[in-house]
Amino acid sequence: MTDNLLVWLNDPQNWTGTRTSPGIGAQVLAHLRYTGIALLIAGVIAFPLGLLLGHTGRAGWLVSVANGLRALPTVGLLILLYVMVSPLISGRGNAVYLVPTEIALVLLALPAILANTHAGVRNLTPAVRDAAQGMGMTGPQVLFRVELPNALPLVFSGVRSAALQVIATATIAAYVGLDGLGRYVYDGLASRQFGQMAGGAVLVALLALLVDAVLALVQRFTVSRGVSGRFSRRAGRDSRTAALVEQADADSQDAGPRPSGPDAVPAGAGTGSSAGRPSA
């Protein structure tokens, strides 16, 4: 299996493609296109809904219903949607296959984005929300200036989780005749070319890791450092140095100035040392 996988990956024809089958680059782009469309539609639906439900604290049962969508068998749902939707789509092209596929992928991505957005807003410390309201902020201002910035880590976690799930599941597009990396998996299984099937699986896994790394980088530069707790080492050293200086100043002020002249108390007097004691 490993030898067949390496042979298939090192075959230049698989990367450049032929007249009848696109190359790996074209299949990766098709796979990313299906994933991007599904995540965009799911984000447009789930993100505002999660913010609204989290801010108002109402209709939390919708999140539970959305989480129930995770239990749906995606391939069975795709076949059902294809049977129901294909008669409603006329004309030529891939729309008759693309629409059911995207609906199935959107239903897969919705729960993670909705649940994490809702949880991120609801988990904000009540004292922070009360302080914002005490400063005179309106409801939308509290949502977008306080709740949303603090919820961004969980929101990104939901988006990354949804992206991984959709990339791994978008291989079902090949089941109804579309392109994508799933083409190698299904065609390899049908023709018993296990090196091609394993190569498609490896490419899907690598693509998922790459997309997750990109989203993690975007999260790093989007989430506030105060929220994520991410500070540079130099800032940490500077803060510790400033704290030590302030502590030293406070100690010197508490000690007060020492008297000088004939009334000055010798160092060590009254501390149990032998300095300043008269000899017998």
C-alpha positions as a Python dict, from the first residue, in 0.01 Angstrom:
ca = {
    (1, 'M'): (0, 0, 0),
    (2, 'T'): (277, 245, 91),
    (3, 'D'): (472, 164, -226),
    (4, 'N'): (163, 216, -440),
    (5, 'L'): (97, 545, -263),
    (6, 'L'): (447, 676, -329),
    (7, 'V'): (433, 565, -691),
    (8, 'W'): (102, 742, -742),
    (9, 'L'): (219, 1063, -576),
    (10, 'N'): (541, 1068, -780),
    (11, 'D'): (363, 1021, -1112),
    (12, 'P'): (380, 1357, -1297),
    (13, 'Q'): (65, 1275, -1491),
    (14, 'N'): (-139, 1278, -1173),
    (15, 'W'): (-26, 1634, -1102),
    (16, 'T'): (-64, 1776, -1452),
    (17, 'G'): (-380, 1586, -1543),
    (18, 'T'): (-503, 1448, -1873),
    (19, 'R'): (-779, 1532, -2119),
    (20, 'T'): (-1028, 1323, -1929),
    (21, 'S'): (-925, 1392, -1569),
    (22, 'P'): (-793, 1712, -1405),
    (23, 'G'): (-465, 1712, -1215),
    (24, 'I'): (-417, 1727, -841),
    (25, 'G'): (-393, 2108, -841),
    (26, 'A'): (-729, 2149, -1014),
    (27, 'Q'): (-890, 1895, -781),
    (28, 'V'): (-755, 2078, -476),
    (29, 'L'): (-902, 2405, -603),
    (30, 'A'): (-1238, 2238, -662),
    (31, 'H'): (-1229, 2090, -312),
    (32, 'L'): (-1150, 2431, -164),
    (33, 'R'): (-1431, 2587, -366),
    (34, 'Y'): (-1690, 2348, -224),
    (35, 'T'): (-1553, 2406, 125),
    (36, 'G'): (-1546, 2785, 93),
    (37, 'I'): (-1903, 2807, -34),
    (38, 'A'): (-2032, 2587, 249),
    (39, 'L'): (-1842, 2777, 520),
    (40, 'L'): (-1952, 3114, 382),
    (41, 'I'): (-2320, 3020, 377),
    (42, 'A'): (-2299, 2856, 720),
    (43, 'G'): (-2120, 3161, 863),
    (44, 'V'): (-2377, 3404, 724),
    (45, 'I'): (-2652, 3202, 894),
    (46, 'A'): (-2491, 3081, 1217),
    (47, 'F'): (-2271, 3375, 1320),
    (48, 'P'): (-2542, 3646, 1349),
    (49, 'L'): (-2785, 3393, 1497),
    (50, 'G'): (-2529, 3286, 1759),
    (51, 'L'): (-2458, 3648, 1853),
    (52, 'L'): (-2830, 3723, 1886),
    (53, 'L'): (-2908, 3415, 2094),
    (54, 'G'): (-2604, 3464, 2314),
    (55, 'H'): (-2671, 3834, 2374),
    (56, 'T'): (-3039, 3796, 2454),
    (57, 'G'): (-3012, 3460, 2632),
    (58, 'R'): (-3330, 3342, 2461),
    (59, 'A'): (-3421, 3045, 2240),
    (60, 'G'): (-3124, 2842, 2354),
    (61, 'W'): (-3308, 2534, 2231),
    (62, 'L'): (-3211, 2631, 1876),
    (63, 'V'): (-2849, 2553, 1962),
    (64, 'S'): (-2951, 2210, 2085),
    (65, 'V'): (-3146, 2148, 1764),
    (66, 'A'): (-2847, 2258, 1558),
    (67, 'N'): (-2621, 2022, 1751),
    (68, 'G'): (-2860, 1743, 1659),
    (69, 'L'): (-2768, 1797, 1295),
    (70, 'R'): (-2430, 1642, 1370),
    (71, 'A'): (-2600, 1302, 1390),
    (72, 'L'): (-2730, 1315, 1032),
    (73, 'P'): (-2560, 1069, 793),
    (74, 'T'): (-2411, 1300, 534),
    (75, 'V'): (-2406, 1055, 243),
    (76, 'G'): (-2766, 950, 304),
    (77, 'L'): (-2867, 1316, 335),
    (78, 'L'): (-2689, 1393, 7),
    (79, 'I'): (-2879, 1121, -176),
    (80, 'L'): (-3210, 1238, -28),
    (81, 'L'): (-3142, 1599, -123),
    (82, 'Y'): (-3039, 1498, -472),
    (83, 'V'): (-3366, 1310, -522),
    (84, 'M'): (-3568, 1604, -388),
    (85, 'V'): (-3380, 1896, -543),
    (86, 'S'): (-3271, 1767, -885),
    (87, 'P'): (-3625, 1778, -1034),
    (88, 'L'): (-3649, 2145, -935),
    (89, 'I'): (-3331, 2245, -1122),
    (90, 'S'): (-3349, 2271, -1498),
    (91, 'G'): (-3076, 2333, -1751),
    (92, 'R'): (-2733, 2195, -1803),
    (93, 'G'): (-2430, 2220, -1582),
    (94, 'N'): (-2328, 2097, -1239),
    (95, 'A'): (-2594, 2286, -1044),
    (96, 'V'): (-2809, 1976, -1013),
    (97, 'Y'): (-2519, 1808, -830),
    (98, 'L'): (-2368, 2113, -661),
    (99, 'V'): (-2678, 2239, -481),
    (100, 'P'): (-2753, 1916, -288),
    (101, 'T'): (-2384, 1881, -202),
    (102, 'E'): (-2358, 2233, -65),
    (103, 'I'): (-2678, 2196, 138),
    (104, 'A'): (-2539, 1883, 302),
    (105, 'L'): (-2207, 2055, 378),
    (106, 'V'): (-2378, 2367, 515),
    (107, 'L'): (-2585, 2155, 753),
    (108, 'L'): (-2260, 1995, 866),
    (109, 'A'): (-2086, 2328, 931),
    (110, 'L'): (-2375, 2507, 1102),
    (111, 'P'): (-2363, 2339, 1448),
    (112, 'A'): (-1998, 2414, 1527),
    (113, 'I'): (-2017, 2783, 1431),
    (114, 'L'): (-2353, 2842, 1599),
    (115, 'A'): (-2272, 2659, 1922),
    (116, 'N'): (-1930, 2819, 1968),
    (117, 'T'): (-2053, 3170, 1890),
    (118, 'H'): (-2340, 3131, 2136),
    (119, 'A'): (-2112, 2986, 2405),
    (120, 'G'): (-1851, 3259, 2356),
    (121, 'V'): (-2103, 3536, 2417),
    (122, 'R'): (-2282, 3363, 2705),
    (123, 'N'): (-1959, 3275, 2888),
    (124, 'L'): (-1860, 3638, 2933),
    (125, 'T'): (-1823, 3728, 3300),
    (126, 'P'): (-2146, 3900, 3413),
    (127, 'A'): (-1944, 4166, 3595),
    (128, 'V'): (-1786, 4275, 3265),
    (129, 'R'): (-2125, 4303, 3099),
    (130, 'D'): (-2266, 4495, 3397),
    (131, 'A'): (-1969, 4733, 3393),
    (132, 'A'): (-2026, 4806, 3024),
    (133, 'Q'): (-2392, 4877, 3086),
    (134, 'G'): (-2300, 5093, 3385),
    (135, 'M'): (-2081, 5305, 3157),
    (136, 'G'): (-2390, 5385, 2951),
    (137, 'M'): (-2336, 5148, 2660),
    (138, 'T'): (-2640, 5045, 2463),
    (139, 'G'): (-2723, 4683, 2383),
    (140, 'P'): (-2553, 4680, 2040),
    (141, 'Q'): (-2248, 4857, 2184),
    (142, 'V'): (-2216, 4597, 2458),
    (143, 'L'): (-2247, 4321, 2197),
    (144, 'F'): (-1993, 4451, 1946),
    (145, 'R'): (-1748, 4627, 2179),
    (146, 'V'): (-1743, 4390, 2476),
    (147, 'E'): (-1908, 4054, 2413),
    (148, 'L'): (-1788, 3988, 2059),
    (149, 'P'): (-1417, 4069, 2120),
    (150, 'N'): (-1416, 3840, 2424),
    (151, 'A'): (-1599, 3567, 2231),
    (152, 'L'): (-1359, 3566, 1933),
    (153, 'P'): (-1141, 3276, 2058),
    (154, 'L'): (-1442, 3045, 2077),
    (155, 'V'): (-1580, 3178, 1749),
    (156, 'F'): (-1255, 3097, 1571),
    (157, 'S'): (-1252, 2757, 1737),
    (158, 'G'): (-1594, 2687, 1588),
    (159, 'V'): (-1489, 2806, 1243),
    (160, 'R'): (-1177, 2591, 1251),
    (161, 'S'): (-1373, 2288, 1365),
    (162, 'A'): (-1631, 2343, 1092),
    (163, 'A'): (-1359, 2385, 830),
    (164, 'L'): (-1195, 2056, 927),
    (165, 'Q'): (-1526, 1872, 916),
    (166, 'V'): (-1628, 2018, 581),
    (167, 'I'): (-1291, 1952, 416),
    (168, 'A'): (-1298, 1592, 534),
    (169, 'T'): (-1658, 1543, 421),
    (170, 'A'): (-1643, 1734, 91),
    (171, 'T'): (-1513, 1414, -66),
    (172, 'I'): (-1881, 1313, -102),
    (173, 'A'): (-1904, 1559, -391),
    (174, 'A'): (-1742, 1291, -606),
    (175, 'Y'): (-2023, 1052, -512),
    (176, 'V'): (-2266, 1251, -731),
    (177, 'G'): (-2015, 1314, -1011),
    (178, 'L'): (-1843, 1637, -908),
    (179, 'D'): (-1469, 1698, -899),
    (180, 'G'): (-1253, 1736, -589),
    (181, 'L'): (-1011, 1518, -398),
    (182, 'G'): (-1290, 1270, -334),
    (183, 'R'): (-1261, 1178, -701),
    (184, 'Y'): (-939, 991, -626),
    (185, 'V'): (-1096, 810, -329),
    (186, 'Y'): (-1409, 690, -508),
    (187, 'D'): (-1239, 614, -840),
    (188, 'G'): (-956, 432, -667),
    (189, 'L'): (-1202, 223, -468),
    (190, 'A'): (-1408, 140, -778),
    (191, 'S'): (-1103, 38, -984),
    (192, 'R'): (-925, -122, -688),
    (193, 'Q'): (-630, 113, -729),
    (194, 'F'): (-555, 147, -361),
    (195, 'G'): (-253, 369, -414),
    (196, 'Q'): (-477, 629, -579),
    (197, 'M'): (-735, 593, -303),
    (198, 'A'): (-472, 636, -31),
    (199, 'G'): (-322, 930, -217),
    (200, 'G'): (-657, 1107, -222),
    (201, 'A'): (-700, 1046, 151),
    (202, 'V'): (-352, 1180, 226),
    (203, 'L'): (-414, 1492, 17),
    (204, 'V'): (-741, 1559, 202),
    (205, 'A'): (-564, 1527, 538),
    (206, 'L'): (-281, 1760, 431),
    (207, 'L'): (-528, 2015, 296),
    (208, 'A'): (-720, 2010, 625),
    (209, 'L'): (-402, 2069, 825),
    (210, 'L'): (-296, 2353, 594),
    (211, 'V'): (-631, 2531, 618),
    (212, 'D'): (-635, 2490, 996),
    (213, 'A'): (-285, 2641, 1018),
    (214, 'V'): (-395, 2941, 809),
    (215, 'L'): (-702, 2995, 1028),
    (216, 'A'): (-486, 2968, 1340),
    (217, 'L'): (-259, 3239, 1198),
    (218, 'V'): (-558, 3462, 1125),
    (219, 'Q'): (-685, 3404, 1479),
    (220, 'R'): (-347, 3502, 1623),
    (221, 'F'): (-356, 3843, 1455),
    (222, 'T'): (-729, 3902, 1504),
    (223, 'V'): (-793, 3818, 1868),
    (224, 'S'): (-681, 4085, 2114),
    (225, 'R'): (-373, 4004, 2320),
    (226, 'G'): (-559, 4095, 2634),
    (227, 'V'): (-822, 3832, 2557),
    (228, 'S'): (-590, 3557, 2440),
    (229, 'G'): (-328, 3624, 2711),
    (230, 'R'): (-57, 3638, 2444),
    (231, 'F'): (217, 3888, 2529),
    (232, 'S'): (572, 3917, 2403),
    (233, 'R'): (864, 3822, 2625),
    (234, 'R'): (994, 4177, 2619),
    (235, 'A'): (660, 4309, 2740),
    (236, 'G'): (663, 4050, 3016),
    (237, 'R'): (1013, 4150, 3128),
    (238, 'D'): (923, 4518, 3118),
    (239, 'S'): (613, 4462, 3329),
    (240, 'R'): (807, 4258, 3585),
    (241, 'T'): (1079, 4522, 3600),
    (242, 'A'): (822, 4798, 3648),
    (243, 'A'): (658, 4600, 3928),
    (244, 'L'): (992, 4553, 4105),
    (245, 'V'): (1072, 4924, 4076),
    (246, 'E'): (733, 5019, 4216),
    (247, 'Q'): (778, 4775, 4505),
    (248, 'A'): (1122, 4916, 4583),
    (249, 'D'): (985, 5273, 4582),
    (250, 'A'): (702, 5170, 4812),
    (251, 'D'): (944, 5004, 5055),
    (252, 'S'): (1169, 5309, 5064),
    (253, 'Q'): (874, 5538, 5133),
    (254, 'D'): (751, 5313, 5414),
    (255, 'A'): (1098, 5307, 5575),
    (256, 'G'): (1123, 5689, 5570),
    (257, 'P'): (1448, 5895, 5591),
    (258, 'R'): (1702, 5797, 5854),
    (259, 'P'): (1806, 6065, 6106),
    (260, 'S'): (2159, 6199, 6082),
    (261, 'G'): (2387, 6361, 6339),
    (262, 'P'): (2448, 6271, 6703),
    (263, 'D'): (2093, 6133, 6745),
    (264, 'A'): (2133, 5880, 6464),
    (265, 'V'): (2078, 5521, 6569),
    (266, 'P'): (2370, 5298, 6476),
    (267, 'A'): (2298, 5028, 6220),
    (268, 'G'): (2207, 4700, 6384),
    (269, 'A'): (2105, 4860, 6717),
    (270, 'G'): (1812, 4681, 6875),
    (271, 'T'): (1827, 4392, 6629),
    (272, 'G'): (2013, 4150, 6848),
    (273, 'S'): (2352, 4210, 6692),
    (274, 'S'): (2663, 4288, 6897),
    (275, 'A'): (2719, 4624, 6728),
    (276, 'G'): (2666, 4923, 6959),
    (277, 'R'): (2663, 4720, 7284),
    (278, 'P'): (2894, 4836, 7569),
    (279, 'S'): (3156, 4589, 7660),
    (280, 'A'): (3161, 4445, 8010),
}
